[in-house]
Amino acid sequence: MQDALCLPVDDLLEALSADVRQALEAVSVPAYIVDSQRRLRWQNAASIELVGDLRGRLDAGLVAPGDLARAKEAFRQKQKGAPHTQLEVSVERPDGRRVRIAVNSVPLRNVDGEMIGSFGLVQVLGEIDPAAASAPRLSPRERETLTLLAAGYSTAQMAEQMNISKETVRNHVRRVLGGLDARSRIEAVAKARRVGLI
């Protein structure tokens, strides 16, 4: 039996019936399929219009760096049995403009029930203000802290997830708030979303 992680794109696309694929090609909602390594394997015309033809690229080349950890976590949730996931990420249009999108995705499974990829639908939420180019520079740890804040993690949960002390988490949170000129965690997340950091 062929390894499920290395299925050709045709086998992966067989997870969708021909009627469904034909309908998805015709609709104006961006749709895509990624394989088990999170490599983009199929896009409909609306998806190609939104981000360009990115087939063959990994998700790390598709979503904004600040969103990558959450995109990977959503994929892991489906691998662990979640029937679907939802998240917001920022992507870049072919002309360089950035947009915020909502992604709803479901796992694709082979006949043995193994996850061989994921199918997703995209809703464009809006363009990110070009003034967002002045978004503050955050260290990788501060970006991770911000991502976890946006996911609703508590200080203790962040400390456990990041394998650091609660006090170190509090220091990261203070720097994130300062960098975003925010007075609270909620305000920091809202400002970070506006400028496309998350």
C-alpha positions in Angstrom: 0.0 0.0 0.0 1.2 3.5 -0.9 2.3 5.7 2.0 -0.6 8.1 2.9 1.8 10.9 3.4 3.1 10.7 -0.1 -0.2 10.4 -2.1 -0.1 11.9 -5.5 -2.3 15.0 -6.0 -4.8 13.0 -8.0 -5.3 10.5 -5.2 -5.7 13.4 -2.7 -8.3 15.1 -5.0 -10.2 11.8 -5.2 -11.3 12.6 -1.7 -13.7 15.0 -3.3 -16.2 13.7 -5.9 -15.9 15.0 -9.5 -19.2 16.9 -9.0 -18.0 18.7 -6.0 -14.7 19.6 -7.6 -16.5 20.9 -10.7 -18.8 23.0 -8.5 -15.9 24.4 -6.5 -14.1 25.4 -9.7 -17.2 27.5 -10.7 -17.9 29.3 -7.4 -16.6 32.6 -6.5 -15.5 31.5 -3.0 -11.8 30.8 -2.7 -11.2 27.1 -2.0 -8.0 25.1 -1.7 -6.6 21.7 -0.7 -3.3 21.1 1.2 -1.6 17.7 1.6 -0.5 16.0 4.8 2.7 18.2 4.8 0.6 21.4 4.5 1.7 21.9 0.9 -0.9 23.6 -1.3 -2.0 21.1 -3.9 -5.1 22.5 -5.4 -6.8 26.0 -5.8 -9.9 27.0 -7.6 -9.9 30.1 -9.8 -11.2 32.4 -6.9 -8.3 31.3 -4.7 -5.7 31.9 -7.5 -7.2 35.4 -8.1 -6.9 36.1 -4.3 -3.3 35.0 -3.7 -1.9 33.9 -7.1 -1.1 30.4 -8.2 0.8 29.0 -5.2 0.3 25.3 -5.8 3.3 23.3 -4.5 4.2 25.8 -1.8 4.1 25.2 2.0 1.8 27.1 4.2 4.8 29.0 5.6 5.0 30.8 2.3 1.3 31.6 2.2 0.3 33.1 5.5 1.9 36.0 7.4 4.7 34.9 9.8 2.6 36.0 12.8 -0.2 33.6 11.8 1.9 30.6 11.0 1.8 29.1 14.5 -2.0 29.3 14.6 -2.3 27.8 11.1 -0.1 24.9 12.1 -2.1 24.4 15.3 -5.3 24.3 13.4 -3.8 21.6 11.1 -2.7 19.6 14.2 -6.2 19.8 15.6 -7.6 18.2 12.5 -4.9 15.5 12.7 -6.1 14.8 16.2 -9.6 14.3 15.1 -11.2 17.8 15.0 -14.0 17.7 12.4 -13.2 21.3 11.3 -11.2 24.4 12.3 -11.7 28.1 11.9 -9.0 30.8 12.0 -8.2 34.3 10.8 -4.9 34.9 9.0 -3.3 37.6 6.8 -2.2 36.8 3.2 -0.6 38.8 0.4 -2.4 39.4 -2.9 -0.3 39.1 -6.1 -0.1 42.9 -6.2 1.5 43.0 -2.8 -1.6 44.3 -0.9 -2.3 42.4 2.3 -5.8 41.1 3.3 -7.2 39.5 6.3 -9.1 36.3 5.7 -11.2 33.8 7.6 -10.4 30.1 6.8 -12.8 27.3 7.5 -11.3 23.9 6.8 -12.0 20.2 7.2 -9.7 17.1 7.1 -9.6 14.9 4.1 -9.2 11.2 4.9 -8.3 8.1 2.9 -10.3 4.9 3.0 -8.4 3.8 6.1 -9.5 7.0 8.0 -6.0 8.5 7.9 -5.8 12.3 7.3 -4.2 12.9 3.9 -4.8 16.6 3.7 -7.3 19.4 4.4 -9.9 21.2 2.3 -10.6 24.9 3.1 -12.9 27.7 2.1 -11.8 31.3 2.5 -13.8 34.5 3.3 -12.1 37.8 2.7 -12.6 40.0 5.7 -10.9 43.1 4.4 -7.8 44.8 3.2 -5.1 45.6 5.8 -4.5 49.3 6.0 -1.3 50.2 4.2 -0.4 52.3 7.2 0.0 49.0 8.9 3.5 48.9 7.3 4.5 50.8 10.4 3.6 47.8 12.6 6.0 47.4 15.5 8.8 44.9 15.2 8.4 42.1 17.7 10.9 39.5 18.6 9.9 35.9 17.8 9.0 35.2 21.4 6.9 38.4 21.5 5.1 37.3 18.3 4.5 33.9 19.9 3.2 35.6 23.0 0.9 37.8 20.9 -0.4 34.7 19.0 -1.2 32.9 22.3 -2.9 36.1 23.6 -5.1 36.2 20.5 -5.9 32.5 21.1 -7.1 33.4 24.6 -4.3 31.7 26.6 -3.8 32.7 30.2 -0.4 33.6 31.6 -0.1 30.1 33.1 -1.1 28.4 29.8 1.4 30.5 27.9 4.2 29.6 30.4 3.4 26.0 29.9 3.1 26.2 26.1 6.3 28.2 25.7 8.2 26.3 28.5 9.1 29.5 30.4 8.2 31.0 33.7 5.1 33.0 34.3 7.2 36.0 35.1 9.0 35.7 31.8 5.6 35.5 30.1 4.5 38.7 31.9 7.7 40.4 30.7 6.9 39.4 27.1 3.3 40.6 27.5 4.5 44.0 28.8 6.8 44.4 25.8 4.0 43.4 23.4 1.6 45.9 25.1 4.3 48.6 25.0 5.2 47.9 21.3 1.5 48.2 20.3 0.9 51.2 22.7 -1.9 49.1 24.3 -3.2 49.3 27.8 -4.7 45.8 27.9 -4.3 42.4 26.4 -7.6 42.8 24.5 -6.5 46.1 23.1 -3.1 44.7 22.1 -4.8 41.9 20.2 -7.3 44.3 18.5 -4.4 46.6 17.4 -2.3 43.7 16.3 -5.2 42.5 14.1 -5.6 45.9 12.6 -2.0 46.1 11.5 -1.9 42.4 10.3 0.4 41.1 13.0 -2.1 38.3 13.8 
